[in-house]
Amino acid sequence: MKMSRLAALSSSLLLGAVLALTGAATASAATSVQAVDYVALGDSYSSGVGSGSYDSASGGCKRSTKAYPALWAAANSPASFSFVACSGARTGDVKANQLGPLNSSTDLVSISIGGNDAGFADVMTTCVLQSEATCLNRIATARSYVDTTLPGNLDSVYSAIQAKAPSARVVVFGYPHFYKIGGSCVVGLSDKVRSAINGAADYLNAATAKRAADHGFTYADVVGGFTGHEICSGSAWLHSLNWLNIGESYHPTAAGQSGGYLPAFNSAA
């Protein structure tokens, strides 16, 4: 009986120690996340254009409470959260208008940038309104820009981030494929054009990932997360062309932000 009680006591003490350690680890993890100073930079894919619920104070930047930076901050309660991503931003706009919140205490930075530099809005306008040949030529021009000019622009932005926040973990996002090829869309652009547009996104993503890696940043791919949810999939997480709200066309919906971008950020952050 004494041995049984001793064994029970030992088991109880061991269980208590395990629970205490587990609780301490959980508390430590929570404290670690809550101690993070997070700054969200970038363009409309980071500000949340297309997901609705815009902060009126953000004006034309259209920062949404349903964008992945706001969703991550709401779930993790970081020590500080500066949300400065802005619709229409190019690399030069990030350097000129978004780097103010960064400092030596910044722990985490997220950014999507480069699509506006490469002229993707003009690509889509050209492809929707003009001939297939004109569209393909415009895509070729965008790819040439990605080869010749965009890498230097990205380097400039990434170097500026490193200079202001040298200790930060920087997560660089790519862009999704717009279209499911052979999907449910029976009118509109041809599959040849849709494939070329997806290929241009891959081209941009590859250049972005290379520049991010060369700066020691983490690249977050979202193509896989959006697979099965492209335009023409029947379950799209991207807005198709909307003549009544052109600005939201070809941008992620709220489901695209929470189901495509947020999981990629959770994995990378």
N, C-alpha and C positions, 0 to 999 in steps of 0.2 A: 504494500500500500504506500509506504514511504517512497519507494522508488517510482511508483506511478505518479504520486503527487509531485515529486522532483522533476519527472519527465514533463508533466503538464506545465509546471512552473517554467521550466527551460523553454518549452515550446511557446509559452505565452510571452516570455521575454524576447525570444527570437522574432516572433511575429510583430511584437511592438517595435523592435528595432528596425525591422524591414519596413513597417508602415511609416515609422518616423523618417527613415532615410528617403522613402518614396515621396512622402509629403515635403521633405526638404528639397528634393530634386524638383518637384512640381513647382514649389514656391520659387526656387531659384530660376527655373525656366520662365515663370511668369514675370519675375523681377527683371530678367534679362531682356525680355521683349518690351516691357514697359519702360525700360531705360533707353530705348532706341529713339534717336532723333532722326526723323524721316522727312525727306524732301522729294516731292514728285514733280519732275520736269517733263517737258515734251509737247507733243502736238495734240490734235483732236482725238487720236486713239487713246491718249492718256487722260485728256480732260473729260472724256466721256460723251462727246458729241454722238447723238443717236440713241442714247440711253434715257433721255428725259431727266426730269427732276433736277433742273439746273439751278445753281445758286445765282440769284438775281444780282448779287454783288459782283459776280465775276464778269458781267457784261457779255461782250462778244467772245470772250474766251470759253464760255459755256462749260464751266466746270460742274460736273454732275455728282450728286451724292451716290449715284449708282455706278460710277466709274471705279475701276479696280483700286486706285490709290485710296479713295474714300472708304471702300468696302474693307480693305486691309486694315486701315487705321481704326475703323469702327470695331473690328473683330479683335485687334491686338492692343488697343489703347497705348500707343507709344508715348514717350515723354513729351515729344513735340511732333507736330505734323504741319508741314508747309506745302500747300497744294497750289502750284503755280503753272502747271501745264496749260496750254492755251490753243484753242482752235486756230488752225492756219499757220502755226509756228513753223519756221524754218530754222536751220542751224544758227544763222545769224541772230534770229530773234531770241533763241535760248541764251546766247552769250550776252545780248544787250539787255534782256528784260527778266530773265528767270534765275540768275545765279545769286541774287542777293541773299536768300536764306541760307546758302551754304557757308559753312565755317569749319574750323578744325574739330568741332564737337559733333559734326554730322556723322551718323553711323550708317545710314542707308539712303540710297538715291535710286529712283527709277526714272527711265526715260524711253520714249519712242520718238524718233526723229529721223528725217531723211526723205520721207514720202513726198512732202511738199517741195523739197529741194529738187527732187527728180521729176516733178511735174505730174504726179499721178492724177490730180484733179483734171488737168488739161487732157491727159491721156483718155480718161473716161469720157469727157465731153466730146473729144474728137471721135472716139469709137462709137458713141451713141448717135452722133449727128451726121457723121460723114461716112465715106465709103470704106469698105474693108481694107482696100489698099492704103488709103490715107491713114487709117487707124494703125495698121501694121508698121507703116513708116514712122508714125509718132511714137510707137512703142520702141522701135529701134533707136530713135533719138534719145529716149529716156534711158535706155540701156547704155548708150554711149556716154551719157552724163554720169551714170553710175561708175563707169570705168575711169573716166578722166578727171572728174571734178569732185564728186561726192566724197571719196575717201579723205581728201584734204580737209573738206568741211567738217567731216565727222571727227577727224583727228584734232581739229581746232577746238571743237566743243568738248571732247573727252579730256583734252589736256587742261582746259579751263576748269572743268569739274575737279580734276585731280589736284590742281593748284589750290583751289579753295577748300576742298574737303579731302585731304590726303589720306585720311583713315577710313573713309566711307567704303562700304560695299556698294558697288554700282551695278544695277541690273538693267540691261539694255534689251528692249523688246523689238521683235520683228513684227511683220504684218501677216495676216491670214491670206489664204487663197480666197478670191471673191466667188468663184464659181465651181459648182459640181459639174464636171463634164459628162454629157449624156444624161443629164438630170431631167427634172420635170418641166423645165422651160421649153416651150415649143415655138415661141416667137422671140424676137429681139436679136441679139448678137448671135453670130454663128459659133459653133463649137471651136472652130479654128481661131476665132478672135478671143473667145473665152480662155482657151488654152494659152494663147500668147500673153494675155493679161496675167494669168496665174504664173506663167513662166517669168514674167517681168518682176512679179512679187518675190519669187525665189531668187532672182538675180540681185535684187535690192537687199534681201535678207542675208544672202551669202556675203555681200560686201560689208554689211553692217556687222555681222558676226565676226568677220576677220578683223575689222578695226577694233571692235570691242575686246577681242581676245588679245590683241597686241597691246592694249592698255591695261590688261589684267582685269577687265570687267567680265561679268557673267552675262552671257547671251541667253535670253529666254525665248524659245521658239513657240509660236502659237498655231502654226499650221496644223499640227497633229490634233490640238484641242478643238479646232474648228472643223475637222474632217467629219463629214456627215451633216454639217450645219452651214454649208456654204449656200449662196444664192442658187436656186434651182434644185436644192436638196429636198424640198418639202418640209424642212424643219430649220429654216434659216436663222442664224444668229447675226446676220448682216442685213441692213436695209438694201433693197434693190433701188433702182432709179425711182425717185419720188418727185414728180414735177411740182407738187404742192409744198415740198420742203426739200429743195435741192441740197441744202447744207448737210442733211442727215443721210443722203444717198451714199451707199457703199461704206457705211460706218457700222460698227457693232451695235446691236441692240443691248438692252439691259441684260438679257440672257447671255449675250456674247461677252460682256464684261465679267459677269459672275461665273460663267461656265467655261470661258475660253482664256481670258486674261488673268483673272484672279488665281486660278489653280497654278498657272505658270509662275506667277509671282510668289505664291506660297512655297513652291518647290525651289525657287532660286534665292529667295530672301533668307 
